[in-house]
Amino acid sequence: MASDERIYPFGYGSAATGMMESRNARDNAGFLLTYLKPGMAVVDVGCGPGSITVGLAEAVVPGDVLGIDIEASHIALGQERAASLGLDNCRFETASIFDLPLSDDSIDAVYGHTILMQFSDLDAVLREIKRVLKPSGLVGFREIDFGASLYHSDTSAFCQLQQMLRRSIAHNDGNPDIGRSLPSILANAGFDILTTGVAYNVAPTPEAMARRNAMMARVWEESEFPRQAEALGWISSEDRATMVSRLEEEALDQGSFAATTYVEVVGRLG
């Protein structure tokens, strides 16, 4: 890998996909679900393997839900999931958020989970979203804010992994602290802000902490950002090699703590 190559930090390995598949509409899109009604047309931008998308589809039956993502393997997983649930109103398509396969003024609501943080040109993204939204259409975005997350301590393996991921997102033209700016970004784009909230992703029990750290250890082993971090000299080869064992050990420490911060905003096109 060239040190200046731009990457998607997580990549599309089984660990990253599994992390995305652990999400659901109740926990990750509940702030928008209260605004959705049967018959609505919804698009999930950057849907990944579709675990949230199918929940949106269940909420708007008989309305149609489209999940789009640039990763074809995730689109295939979403299609399989919708078919297994018998959701005829849920479909998936490989597409870019910059060029949505939808006609003008055709969608009642747009949902996105940690998608805006990936782009430097948000004006182009939001123009395309506004193009497909009906007048008074809704947007619901859930975006991370690494800079507002909580850790004990700063030397913990989980904290250092998250901070390395934060640095990688910024290096790859994203904004890892976009959450705090999300209301302003949407308001400046012409949306009336209906609700703003904050949620913390926490492993509440020792068992949950062990599962979380095991999952992040696999993400570390499979994803692109540790390789890029070593190539750029941010970490040493030893740092990279010892992260997995440090995460495993930390999962046994009852005094360790980490809470990842997400900002959730619903806006209406003005």
C-alpha positions in Angstrom: 0.0 0.0 0.0 1.3 3.5 -0.9 1.4 5.7 2.2 -0.6 8.4 0.5 -3.3 6.1 -0.9 -6.8 7.0 0.2 -8.8 4.1 1.7 -12.1 3.2 3.4 -10.6 2.6 6.9 -12.8 -0.4 7.8 -12.6 -2.2 4.5 -15.2 -4.9 3.7 -13.8 -8.0 5.5 -15.9 -10.3 7.6 -15.2 -8.5 10.9 -16.3 -5.1 9.6 -19.3 -6.6 7.9 -20.2 -8.5 11.1 -19.9 -5.2 13.1 -22.4 -3.5 10.7 -24.7 -6.5 10.8 -25.0 -6.1 14.6 -26.9 -2.8 14.0 -30.7 -2.7 13.9 -33.3 -0.1 13.2 -34.6 -0.1 16.8 -31.3 0.9 18.3 -29.7 2.8 15.5 -32.6 4.5 13.7 -35.2 4.7 16.6 -34.9 8.5 16.5 -36.3 8.5 12.9 -38.8 5.6 13.3 -41.2 7.8 15.2 -41.5 10.0 12.1 -42.1 7.2 9.6 -45.6 6.1 8.6 -47.0 3.2 6.5 -46.8 3.9 2.8 -43.7 6.2 2.9 -40.9 5.8 0.4 -37.5 5.7 2.2 -33.9 5.3 1.0 -31.0 4.1 3.3 -27.8 5.7 2.0 -24.7 3.6 2.7 -26.9 0.7 3.9 -24.1 -1.8 4.3 -25.4 -5.3 4.7 -29.0 -4.0 5.3 -29.6 -4.9 8.9 -31.1 -1.4 9.6 -32.7 -1.2 6.2 -35.0 -4.1 6.8 -36.3 -2.5 10.0 -37.1 0.7 8.1 -39.0 -1.4 5.6 -41.0 -3.1 8.3 -42.0 0.3 9.7 -43.4 1.7 6.4 -45.2 -1.4 4.9 -46.6 -1.2 2.2 -44.2 1.7 1.4 -41.0 1.0 -0.5 -37.5 1.1 1.0 -34.3 1.2 -1.1 -30.9 0.5 0.4 -27.9 1.7 -1.6 -24.2 1.0 -1.1 -21.1 1.0 -3.3 -20.0 -2.4 -2.0 -21.7 -5.1 -4.1 -21.1 -7.9 -1.5 -23.1 -5.9 1.1 -25.9 -5.4 -1.4 -26.1 -9.1 -1.9 -26.3 -9.6 1.9 -29.1 -7.1 2.1 -31.1 -8.8 -0.6 -30.7 -12.1 1.2 -31.8 -10.6 4.5 -34.9 -9.0 3.0 -35.9 -12.2 1.2 -35.5 -14.3 4.3 -37.9 -11.9 6.1 -40.4 -11.9 3.3 -40.1 -8.1 2.8 -41.3 -7.5 -0.7 -41.1 -3.8 -0.1 -37.4 -3.8 0.5 -34.8 -3.7 -2.3 -31.1 -3.0 -2.6 -28.9 -1.6 -5.3 -25.2 -0.9 -5.8 -25.0 2.9 -6.2 -23.2 6.0 -5.0 -24.7 8.6 -2.7 -23.5 11.2 -5.2 -25.7 9.6 -7.9 -28.8 8.1 -6.4 -30.8 5.8 -8.8 -34.0 7.8 -8.0 -36.1 10.4 -9.7 -36.5 13.9 -8.5 -39.0 14.5 -5.6 -39.7 10.8 -5.2 -38.7 10.0 -1.6 -40.3 10.8 1.7 -37.3 10.1 4.0 -33.6 9.6 3.7 -31.7 7.7 6.4 -27.9 7.4 6.9 -25.7 5.8 9.6 -22.1 7.1 9.8 -22.1 8.0 6.1 -21.6 11.7 6.1 -18.4 11.4 8.1 -16.7 9.8 5.1 -16.9 12.8 2.7 -15.1 16.1 2.4 -17.7 17.4 -0.2 -20.9 17.4 1.8 -22.5 20.0 -0.4 -22.6 17.6 -3.3 -24.0 14.8 -1.1 -26.7 17.0 0.4 -27.7 18.4 -3.0 -28.3 14.9 -4.3 -30.3 14.0 -1.2 -32.4 17.2 -1.6 -33.0 16.3 -5.3 -34.7 13.0 -4.5 -36.6 14.2 -1.5 -40.3 15.3 -1.8 -41.2 18.8 -0.6 -41.1 18.7 3.2 -39.2 15.3 3.1 -37.3 14.0 6.1 -33.7 13.2 6.7 -32.4 11.2 9.7 -28.6 10.9 10.2 -26.7 9.2 12.9 -23.0 10.3 12.9 -20.1 9.6 15.2 -18.1 12.0 17.2 -14.8 10.4 18.3 -13.7 13.6 19.9 -16.6 13.5 22.3 -16.3 9.8 23.2 -15.4 8.7 26.7 -12.6 6.4 27.7 -10.8 5.2 30.8 -8.0 5.5 30.4 -6.2 7.3 27.5 -3.6 4.5 27.5 -6.2 1.8 27.0 -6.0 -0.4 23.9 -9.6 0.3 23.0 -9.0 4.1 23.3 -5.9 3.9 21.2 -7.6 1.8 18.5 -10.4 4.3 18.3 -8.1 7.3 18.2 -6.1 5.6 15.4 -9.4 5.1 13.5 -10.2 8.7 14.1 -6.9 9.8 12.6 -7.3 7.5 9.7 -10.8 8.9 8.8 -9.4 12.4 8.9 -6.4 11.4 6.8 -8.8 9.8 4.2 -10.7 13.1 3.7 -13.4 12.4 6.3 -14.5 14.1 9.5 -14.4 11.8 12.5 -15.9 14.4 14.8 -18.8 15.4 12.5 -21.5 14.6 15.1 -21.2 17.9 16.9 -21.6 19.8 13.6 -24.4 17.7 12.3 -27.3 20.1 13.2 -25.4 23.0 11.7 -24.6 21.1 8.6 -28.2 20.2 8.0 -29.6 23.6 8.9 -27.2 25.3 6.6 -28.3 22.9 3.8 -31.9 24.1 4.1 -33.3 21.6 6.6 -35.5 22.6 9.6 -34.1 20.7 12.6 -36.9 18.7 14.2 -34.9 16.7 16.9 -31.3 16.4 18.0 -30.1 13.8 20.4 -26.9 12.0 21.6 -26.5 8.3 22.2 -23.6 6.4 23.7 -22.5 3.0 22.5 -21.4 1.1 25.6 -20.6 -2.5 26.5 -22.7 -2.7 29.7 -21.6 -6.1 31.0 -18.3 -8.1 31.2 -19.8 -10.4 28.6 -20.6 -7.6 26.3 -17.2 -6.1 26.8 -15.5 -9.4 25.9 -17.7 -9.6 22.7 -16.9 -6.0 21.8 -13.2 -6.2 22.2 -13.1 -9.5 20.4 -14.9 -8.0 17.5 -12.6 -4.9 17.4 -9.6 -7.2 17.6 -10.8 -8.9 14.4 -11.5 -5.5 12.8 -8.0 -4.5 13.7 -6.6 -7.6 12.1 -8.6 -7.4 8.9 -9.2 -3.7 8.2 -7.2 -1.2 6.1 -6.5 1.5 8.7 -3.9 -0.3 10.8 -1.9 -1.2 7.7 -2.0 2.4 6.5 -1.1 3.6 10.0 2.0 1.5 10.0 2.9 2.6 6.5 2.6 6.3 7.5 4.7 5.8 10.6 1.9 6.5 13.1 2.5 3.1 14.8 5.3 0.6 14.8 5.0 -2.9 13.6 5.1 -3.9 17.3 2.2 -1.6 18.1 0.2 -3.2 15.4 1.2 -6.8 16.4 0.4 -6.4 20.1 -3.0 -4.6 19.8 -5.0 -7.8 19.7 -3.6 -9.3 22.9 -4.0 -5.9 24.6 -7.7 -5.8 23.7 -8.1 -9.3 25.0 -6.4 -8.5 28.3 -8.4 -5.2 28.6 -11.7 -7.1 28.3 -10.9 -8.8 31.6 -10.2 -5.4 33.4 -13.4 -4.5 35.3 -12.2 -0.9 35.6 -11.9 -0.2 31.9 -14.6 1.9 30.2 -15.4 3.2 26.8 -18.4 5.0 25.4 -18.5 5.9 21.7 -20.6 9.1 21.0 -23.2 9.4 18.3 -25.3 12.4 17.4 -28.8 11.8 15.9 -30.6 14.5 14.0 -33.9 14.5 12.1 -34.5 17.4 9.7 -37.3 18.4 7.4 -36.7 19.9 4.0 -37.7 23.6 4.2 
